[in-house]
Amino acid sequence: MRRQARVERPDWRRHCEELGFDFHTIDGARYWDESAAYAFSLAQIEIVEAAAETLNQLCLELVDDLVSRQDFSAFRLSAAAADLITHSWCRGDRSLYGRFDLSWDGSARPPKLLEFNADTPTGLLEASVVQWFWLQDCRCGEDQFNSLHEQLIARWQQCLIPGTQVHFAALAGHPEDSGTTRYLMDTALQAGLRAVLIDIESIGHADDGRGFVDLNGQAITHLFKLYPWEWLWQDDFAEYLADAQTVYFEPPWKLLLSSKALLPLLWQRYPDHPNLLAASFADDLGRPAVRKPIYSREGANVCLLSAQGDAIETAGPYGEEGWIYQAPAPLPCLDGHYPVIGAWIVGEQAAGIGIREDRSPITQNSSRFVPHYFNHSDSP
């Protein structure tokens, strides 16, 4: 794995925008960055692929165990939320996708799980379509770990019969969330489904049996929502969630995997697993360590605690529900940049990677997306 400086396409903005990727620049700062690319060997890609599928299986086994024992204490859930999660898992509600964030330098050391973006992962359009077209323009003849688009279409077809209508909801005015939601809506349309785009704040509830409805009063029978489950349970309509007949993507049980409480629970169940880091609900790992809120988004409120007693911490509104502590797995530093590998899973299959990098060792919402490629030789 190496970072390679590259010359950008002169008209890269036009290329991005033609693909619907209009949030390539956020608040005046570059988000899409093709002045560099990450190169891998086929063997390295196979290691990441295997790690993603292994971690996904460990997570599913953990959910099954938690539901069987009805042990949700680590997640600070209401009784209604716990019941909905239980019913969702026991019904076999299907998951669409997720993203494991991994620390790895391409060496013999196994990739380590930093966290699982299981409920509302973004970075999808750029990982699926945008970097694929970059590859055709800039590294034609090389390969890329990227079957996201095809697998998403196939997954919709596995989950729903043709013609099913799905409402796609995100917060209006949030370019990244809206762009990700529009892209997933496009994959659903290509899968033969019908789709309606809606602002999540426009969803209402009817007391006549229709349940959740859109602005036209149409019942929302199937809903893709790029909005965290833990936020939904704090919403004014939370009291209706348990009784609604809506089928959700992602399903309610994914809340268990999107919480950082997942990390100590995985370590308790699979101690010393090569893809896991030691993690605890107590501050008992010594130093260095990483402190994370049980619920948080986009690298907010993460604190790197050093052996010398100092700390690097990001700001944010999270931490009220408590914290977990995780052993460090420092990101590699390549040319002054710290890359994190986002390994995508669709259904239960690994589907590609997206790489984000930062000048800081903590990946945040301002971190840049950098494309990748691999060749079939023994070296990147």
Disulfide bonds with the S-S distance in Angstrom:
none
